[in-house]
Amino acid sequence: MSDTALRTEGLTKRFGDVVALDHLDLEVAQGEVVGYLGPNGAGKTTTIRLLLGLSRPTAGRAEIFGLDCQRKPVETHRRLAFVAGEANLWRSLTGAETLALLGRVHGQVDEAYRDELIERFDLDPTKKVRSYSKGNHQKVILIAALMVRPDLLILDEPTSGLDPLMEQAFRHCVQEARGRGQTVFLSSHMMSEVEALCDRVGILRDGKLVEMGTLAEMRHLSALTVEARFDGSIPDLSVVPGVSAVEADGSLVRCQVRGSIEPLVKVLAAAGVTELLSHEPSLEELFLAQYGEDGHAG
Amino acid sequence: MLADSGIRAQITAPVRAAGSPRTVVAAFNTRKAVRSGVLWGSIFGIAIASSEVSYVKLYKTAVQRQALAATYGTSKAASALFGPAPQLQTVSGFTVFKISMTLMVLGAVWGLLTSTRLLRGEEDSGRWDLLLCGQTTRRGATAQVIVGLGVGLGTLWAVTAIITVLSGLQSSVRISAGASLYFSLTMVATAAMFLAVGALTSQLAATRRQAASFAAVFLGISYGIRLIADAGVGLHGLIWASPLGWVEELSPLTAPQPLAFLPIAAFTVAVGSLAVHLAGRRDVGASIVADRDRGGVHLGLLYGPSGLAIRLLRARVTGWWVAIGLSAFLYGFIAKSTGATVSGSVKEVFSKLGANGNGAAAVFGLCFLLEAILIGFVAAGQVTAVRSEESDGTLDNFLVRPVSRSTWLGGRLLVALVVLVLSGIFAGVLGWLGAASQHTGLSFTSLLEAGINLVPPAIVILGIGVLTFGIRPRATSIVVYTVLGWSLLIVIVGGFGTLGHWVLDTSVFHHMASAPGVPPNWEANGIMTAVGVAAALVGGLAVRRRDLQGA
């Protein structure tokens, strides 16, 4: 029995001359919650469609629980559930009929949990799908995925259209899933969501995986942000080893430090610092550092 | 870098506005309606021209023409089905009799489908919201779509008229340009009325399918009233209660009555105006006829993709079955009286149309060709429904669960096959019931066989559709309807001996024996079925090996 829930080796997808995914090597252990980040067009949804067998790879392979995603799609799908960012449902069915259909197709449903989820997400299952808002569409496919208690949850922008209260309910469900040992692969634009839920994060850029690790590991690779306020004159921090991006605003100076902070602390102490704040980069800052402040790959 | 800077220059260049922002909805919809008008106008024109030419080729002498007029000119059953048949001894009279009712109904179907697609269909998809964010209102945008539909209607008429006038000017046909223009105008009159009806039902109904169904029911009632009025049972006054009756009263090419345009124009303007008015009085996405937003939990058939397909398609398929069954019954009803006159030159006509045999059986052979065309449309509808599941993304819901592509497609095709076989059986059984009611003497077995005989051409259409779906999914609809339209065109034109055998062979209907006039050709049926199944298998293999593709 493999401990790996999901593995890709050299997974590549081209659309004509466009390389949507370029030799992706990825491994997710069972029970992990992994975030998958990248701007629009980076290759996140392409990766997921390859994992689900909806698209065929140009090269490489993908496995879920040791089974080839292309050759054994039915077997892999028995152990997973998927939530898309945009729910395409049958407009003439009610929410309850949709959940019944999707449950029957999957083959196993925890009915008590399904009913609990309907309450938690405040869904009216008697209404027809065509009368649902976008958020309610999303609730239906979230409940449909969670109610089968799969070993692996593949989520592609799952909270698209949900209000903050429902987002909170979703996070709670993912945390419960993690508690039960389920594996979660979460593609999202919501940094706070990924930061709150994920054990590890992968960052995709132009179809290539450019970062993969825990948040702590990533933060060590990135700069520490320091803010200092002075009574008197402001020292020239740009000459201090490891310091960059120095910005002065009156008596306040903001800068970033890589490596040891000791040289900076000495300079600040000598200059008569009155207030000192430092914080590790947020996931959003790490992400923007990869892509540049304008959000584009650079 | 050079290419990149070129693209940037294009993006940053000021966009030249194409027309006023206040009329952009009209311009956008005009483009779509005109395309459709050109296509259908060509079909209308070719159908009229082929009818005129075929008459001249088949009925060369006055004796033959008088015999035809004597046969059909007084037939009440033929009058009920196809409308009155005055002056059958002339090209004009024959053309009106042969083609006008078909084109009137086709025009109505075109009108209702086009307007519900461009109005309620756009609203269903959510694109209507985007248009309403522009410099327009709900009422204004609806009026603009109707203007676009009007231009499309003008195109339909213009293309029909050009072909009809050119055909009429031939020395052997000799129909004046003025008469041809008037005839073309009458042939698109039902399209005008049903464009308006579709616009109105788009306001009344909650979905496009419902809007089209409402309009189709109105068309069915109109046809039924006209049929009773023309059946010679003393109720001819009812003709003024049916929009199709108004068009019939225009009497093109025989005894023109332009005054009958008055109710047609009044109806079109009134219904169109009502549609615009109602569009301003309701919310976007809502309907005038209250729609049930809630429903009980009905889990019947919701056990998988095939069951769901049956549930979602049953209303549409039932509609087809009603049309097939009802028309087969009517054909059975008139077969005996019409068949009694099938001899001499008429028998020759029937034979050239592919309807061999004697009497009622020959009539059935000809009429069942029309049934085969209807069943062909059912097959095309099934394939496009399969493609729609992929393009609208609902298929993903199954394929991300333990359902393989083969299981899904196999199940869907099995459903389609059962629908086609049952369509053939309905045609045979209902045809027999109609015939039996008139003591025609045709056996149940022979008509059941004739019904099943209609299925193989539809299987070929189904197979070609699945093959296209596997290789070029986005071309599925266009290919399958092109095959059907081409086969139909060959049937219309080719039955009169004007085409070579190799061209005739390209029509799927050409390979079908005209049972029950002659026994079904089971060998040919077996080959057609094998070709259809083989094409579907190749298509199925291709589906397994390709990416899913959205719209």
Interface residues (C-beta under 8 A of the other chain):
Chain A: R49 L52 G53 L54 S55 R56 P73 V74 E75 H77 R78 L80 A81 F82 A84 E86 N88 L89 W90 R91 S92 L93 T94 A96 E97 A100 L101 L102 R104 V105 H106 G107 P125 T126 K127 K128 R130 S131 I141
Chain B: D124 A206 T207 R292 D293 R294 G295 G296 V297 H298 L299 L302 Y303 G304 P305 L308 L312 D392 G393 T394 D396 N397 F398 L399 V400 R401 P402 V403 S404 R545 R546 D547 L548
